[in-house]
Amino acid sequence: MQHLIDRFISYVTLDTESDPDSNSTPSTENQWVLARKLVQELNEIGLSDVSIDENAYVMAILPANTQGDIPSIGFIAHMDTSPDFSGKNVCPQIIENYDGKDIVLNAEKNIVLSPSYFEEMTQYKGQTLITTDGTTLLGADDKAGITEIVSAMEYLVAHPEIKHGEIRIAFTPDEEIGRGAHKFDVKAFGAAWAYTMDGSTVGELEYENFNAAGATIEFNGRSVHPGYAKGKMKNALLVMHEFIQALPAHEVPEKTSGREGFFHIYETQGSIEEARLGMIIRDHDKAKFEARKALVTSICKSLEDKHGFPIILNLKDQYYNMEEKVKPVFHIVDIARETMEELGITPIIKPIRGGTDGSQLSFMGLPCPNIFAGGHNFHGKYEYIPVESMQKAVDVIVGICVRTAKKYGDG
């Protein structure tokens, strides 16, 4: 347990926040620091063919130690943390034998992690929690996944009596800004299928995710002295407000769950002459996803006709629901589910209200369901992770390797 804690803390204390405004890969230089550290560690624990490419993608192989026509399988996690909240100067706090009560993250700023708001905390009474200090995110998304994969490989190297096929691992940059799979070399990776270790609660096993699009919309206007503006001024800010009001008010993240899609305005800026907003569009259902995009296009056209000023819509698909690619090879989900059940973990099979590298990789020819990494409240100061959950994820990785070998090996 302490080894797991030490490894995790060594990762989260490195600032690897990605930058959506950068055009480089990785989007931030800091991600190289973790990538190079991982290369060193993977070599030290005895993996083969450890590599890092010009875009900071890290790959390595644990060779098979048993016979049979066993497919190569993979495990993937991402190195970057979300730009939604600061990942600089992360100072983890370790709460041993958690008593089930409030945890003061930062007394000076009165920041409290409370089970009265985050009800799932009560199930971790008696366990060891790692939290933030209230000023940054923690980075368990997805440095917990990295910790678990490296630890599982280290365990298998140290226990050659555990039989497994060839295992391939990879760590990617820039997942949090939607680019984690963009330069992933699926052919070089060489796995028949893989699992991203990027979920939350213990037991999560996901093979459905949102269809996703992103949009920026620019509204134009005309600035005139307000005292003489009648019939002349056109306020771009108010036109932008009309656009927002035209969207279905109940179809936003804070009012939806399960397979319900949404429109999400995450950024606005502007003046009378020019205003701009950024938004994302999400839906699990492909037809509803297309209808959402059509609605945005229609509203823009209607407002442009109404006001006589150009509205510039830049709408791009980001990723698609990997269910389409995973269902034809559903045995890869069954292997993970059966492994969890054998370990006494109740599988929680549900759609992801988001996306992972696996969603893009599945459409690139690498079917890639998502498995829990154990953390909670990602992308913010209330993020935490039970160490016991990380240990269970390590057990699942090892178990999947063993079950795959038994299923396809010579006995």
Buried (B, 14 or more C-beta within 10 A) or exposed (E): EEEBBEBBBBBBBBBBBBBEEBEEBBBBEBBBBBBEBBBEBBEEBBBEEBBBBEBBBBBBBBEBBBEBEBBBBBBBBBBBBBBEBBBEEBBBBEBEEBEEEEBBBBEEEEBBBBBEEBEEBEEBEEBBBBBBBBBBBBBBBBBBBBBBBBBBBBBBBEEEEBBBBBBBBBBBBBBBBBBBBBBBBBEEBBBBBBBBBBBBBBBBBBBBBBBBBBBBBBBBBBBBEEEEBEEEBBBBBBBBBBBBEBBEEEBEBEEBEEBBBBBBBEEBEBEBBBBBBBBBBBBBBEEBBEEBBEBBEEBBEBBBEEBEBEBEBEBEEBBBBBBEBBEEBBEBBEBBBBBBEEEEBEBBBBBBBBBBBBBBBBBBEBBBBBBBBBBBBBBEBBBBBBBBBBBBBBBBBBBBBBBBBBBBBEE
